[in-house]
Amino acid sequence: MPKSFVLLMASLVVMAAMIPAPAAAESDDGTAVIPAGGHLVLLNFTVTGDRWEDPSNAGNVRYLVYLDEGSLQEHFDVYVMTASTYQQYISGGPLQLAAGWGSDYAGEVPAFNLVYLFYEDDYVLLIDNTDVGFGPYAPAELKVHYEYEAQNVDVYHETRWDVFIALMVLVALLGLVFLLLLNIWAKHRLARADAERGERCSNCGKVSVTEGEFCPYCGKER
C-alpha cells in the first residue's frame, strides 16, 4: 500500500471528524440553573426549505419546562424565535415574537408547547430569566427541569474534541503499524536481493538455482 494513500486516508478521517454533522431529529432533557437577568439557549436549529406544501414534514419543536426544587425565581418564559430575533434579544432591542411560539410567565403552570415551523430559517429555543417577558419580573436565580424534542430540522453540533483526539491517536497508531510493516517488508526485500546477488552470474547476470562452479547459461566461472 503506497504511503501517500495512507496519508490521504488519514487526512480524510481527520477532516471528517472536524465537520459538525447535521441531524434530522434532536432531543434532550436535564436541569439548569439560570442567573437573574440571564437566559439559556436549549437548541439552535435550522428548517431547510419552506414546508407549506407538505405540512407533515414541517419542522417542529416540542418543549416542557417547569420549576425545579430550590428555585428562587417563581416565573420564567420560554421562547422559540428566529436567529435574527435572537440577535435583537441579546442586544436589548425591540422584539417581535411570533404569536403561539412561546410560553409567557410560566411557573405555577409549566411551560409546554408544540411549535410547527413552515418557513426556511435558523431558529433558537431558549429559557428566559429576564424582564423581556410580559409578566412582572423580580430578579432571582432560576432552577428548572427541561425536556425538548425537535423533528425535521438540522441541528449542528460543536466539534467533539475528545473524539477528534481519539481519532488522531488512532491515525497515529495506524501510521506506526504501517511504518513497522514497511520496515519489515524492506528488510525482507533486501535479504532476498542479497541472496539472489550471491546466486547471480557476474558475467550474464542470470540467477541459477543449481549449484556449481560454472554458470549453466554462459559457462563462465561464477
VENFENQUI-V107061 format. One record per pair of residues at least 12 apart in sequence whose C-alpha atoms are under 10 Angstrom apart, sorted by the first residue. I is the first residue (numbers start at 1). J is the second residue. Records with the same first field share a line. If there is no record, write none. Layout:
I->J + J
This chain:
1->178 + 182
2->178 + 182
3->175 + 178 + 179 + 182
6->171 + 174 + 175 + 178
7->171 + 175
9->171
10->167 + 168 + 170 + 171 + 172 + 174 + 175
11->168 + 171
13->164 + 167 + 168 + 171
14->164 + 165 + 167 + 168 + 171
15->164
16->164
17->159 + 160 + 161 + 163 + 164 + 165 + 167 + 168
18->158 + 159 + 160 + 161 + 163 + 164
19->156 + 157 + 158 + 159 + 160
20->155 + 156 + 157 + 158 + 159 + 160
21->154 + 155 + 156 + 157 + 158 + 159
22->45 + 46 + 153 + 154 + 155 + 156 + 157
23->45 + 150 + 151 + 152 + 153 + 154 + 155 + 156 + 157
24->45 + 46 + 47 + 59 + 150 + 151 + 152 + 153 + 154 + 155 + 156
25->45 + 59 + 60 + 61 + 149 + 150 + 151 + 152 + 153 + 154 + 155
26->43 + 45 + 61 + 148 + 149 + 150 + 151 + 152 + 153 + 154 + 155
27->43 + 61 + 62 + 63 + 147 + 148 + 149 + 150 + 151
28->42 + 43 + 63 + 146 + 147 + 148 + 149 + 150
29->42 + 63 + 64 + 65 + 145 + 146 + 147 + 148 + 149
30->65 + 144 + 145 + 146 + 147 + 148
31->65 + 66 + 67 + 68 + 143 + 144 + 145 + 146 + 147
32->67 + 68 + 127 + 142 + 143 + 144 + 145 + 146
33->68 + 71 + 141 + 142 + 143 + 144 + 145
34->71 + 73 + 127 + 128 + 129 + 130 + 140 + 141 + 142 + 143 + 144
35->72 + 73 + 129 + 130 + 139 + 140 + 141 + 142 + 143
36->72 + 73 + 128 + 129 + 130 + 131 + 137 + 138 + 139 + 140 + 141 + 142
37->128 + 129 + 130 + 131 + 132 + 137 + 138 + 139 + 140 + 141 + 142
38->90 + 127 + 128 + 129 + 130 + 131 + 139 + 140 + 141 + 142
39->76 + 77 + 78 + 90 + 126 + 127 + 128 + 129 + 130 + 142
40->78 + 125 + 126 + 127 + 128 + 129
41->78 + 79 + 80 + 86 + 124 + 125 + 126 + 127 + 128
42->63 + 78 + 80 + 124 + 125 + 126 + 127 + 146 + 147 + 148
43->61 + 80 + 123 + 124 + 125 + 126 + 148 + 149 + 150 + 155 + 156 + 157
44->80 + 81 + 82 + 83 + 122 + 123 + 124 + 125 + 126 + 153 + 154 + 155 + 156 + 157
45->59 + 61 + 82 + 83 + 121 + 122 + 123 + 124 + 125 + 150 + 152 + 153 + 154 + 155 + 156 + 157
46->59 + 82 + 83 + 117 + 119 + 120 + 121 + 122 + 123 + 124 + 152 + 153 + 154 + 155 + 156
47->59 + 60 + 117 + 118 + 119 + 120 + 121 + 122 + 123 + 151 + 152 + 153 + 154 + 155
48->118 + 119 + 120 + 121 + 122 + 152 + 153 + 154
49->118 + 119 + 120 + 121
50->117 + 118 + 119 + 120 + 121
51->116 + 117 + 118 + 119 + 120
52->117 + 118 + 119
53->118
54->118
55->116 + 117 + 118
56->116 + 152
57->116 + 117 + 118 + 151 + 152 + 153
58->115 + 116 + 117 + 118 + 119 + 120 + 151 + 152 + 153
59->115 + 116 + 117 + 118 + 119 + 120 + 150 + 151 + 152 + 153 + 154
60->114 + 115 + 116 + 117 + 118 + 149 + 150 + 151 + 152 + 153
61->80 + 101 + 113 + 114 + 115 + 116 + 117 + 125 + 148 + 149 + 150 + 151 + 152 + 153
62->112 + 113 + 114 + 115 + 116 + 125 + 147 + 148 + 149 + 150 + 151
63->78 + 79 + 80 + 102 + 111 + 112 + 113 + 114 + 115 + 125 + 146 + 147 + 148 + 149 + 150
64->78 + 103 + 110 + 111 + 112 + 113 + 114 + 145 + 146 + 147 + 148 + 149
65->77 + 78 + 103 + 106 + 107 + 109 + 110 + 111 + 112 + 113 + 127 + 144 + 145 + 146 + 147 + 148
66->106 + 107 + 108 + 109 + 110 + 111 + 112 + 143 + 144 + 145 + 146 + 147
67->106 + 107 + 108 + 109 + 110 + 111 + 142 + 143 + 144 + 145 + 146
68->107 + 142 + 143 + 144 + 145 + 146
69->142 + 143 + 144 + 145
70->141 + 142 + 143 + 144
71->140 + 141 + 142 + 143 + 144
72->138 + 139 + 140 + 141 + 142 + 143
73->107 + 129 + 137 + 138 + 139 + 140 + 141 + 142 + 143 + 144
74->105 + 106 + 107 + 108 + 137 + 138 + 139 + 140 + 141 + 142 + 143
75->104 + 105 + 106 + 107 + 108 + 109 + 110 + 128 + 129 + 130 + 133 + 135 + 136 + 137 + 138 + 140 + 142
76->103 + 104 + 105 + 106 + 107 + 108 + 110 + 111 + 127 + 128 + 129 + 130 + 131 + 132 + 133 + 135 + 136 + 137 + 142 + 143 + 144
77->102 + 103 + 104 + 105 + 106 + 107 + 110 + 111 + 126 + 127 + 128 + 129 + 130 + 131 + 132 + 133 + 134 + 135
78->101 + 102 + 103 + 104 + 105 + 106 + 111 + 112 + 113 + 125 + 126 + 127 + 128 + 129 + 133
79->97 + 98 + 100 + 101 + 102 + 103 + 104 + 111 + 113 + 124 + 125 + 126 + 127 + 128 + 133
80->97 + 98 + 100 + 101 + 102 + 103 + 113 + 115 + 117 + 123 + 124 + 125 + 126 + 127
81->95 + 96 + 97 + 98 + 101 + 102 + 122 + 123 + 124 + 125 + 126
82->97 + 98 + 121 + 122 + 123 + 124 + 125
83->121 + 122 + 123 + 124 + 125
84->121 + 122 + 123 + 124
85->97 + 98 + 123 + 124
86->123 + 124 + 125 + 126
89->132
92->132
94->132
95->132
100->113 + 114 + 115 + 116
101->113 + 114 + 115 + 116 + 117 + 125
102->114 + 115 + 125 + 126 + 127
103->127 + 128 + 133
104->128 + 132 + 133 + 134 + 135
105->128 + 129 + 133 + 134 + 135 + 136 + 137
106->135
107->144
110->144 + 145 + 146
111->127 + 146
112->146 + 147 + 148
113->148
114->148 + 149 + 150
115->150
116->150 + 151
117->152 + 153
120->153
122->153 + 154 + 155
123->153
125->148
127->142 + 144 + 146
128->142
129->141 + 142 + 143
196->208 + 209
198->222
199->211 + 215 + 222
200->215 + 222
201->214 + 215 + 216 + 217 + 218 + 219 + 220 + 221 + 222
202->215 + 220 + 221 + 222
203->215 + 217 + 218 + 219 + 220 + 221 + 222
204->217 + 218 + 219 + 220 + 222
205->217 + 218
206->218
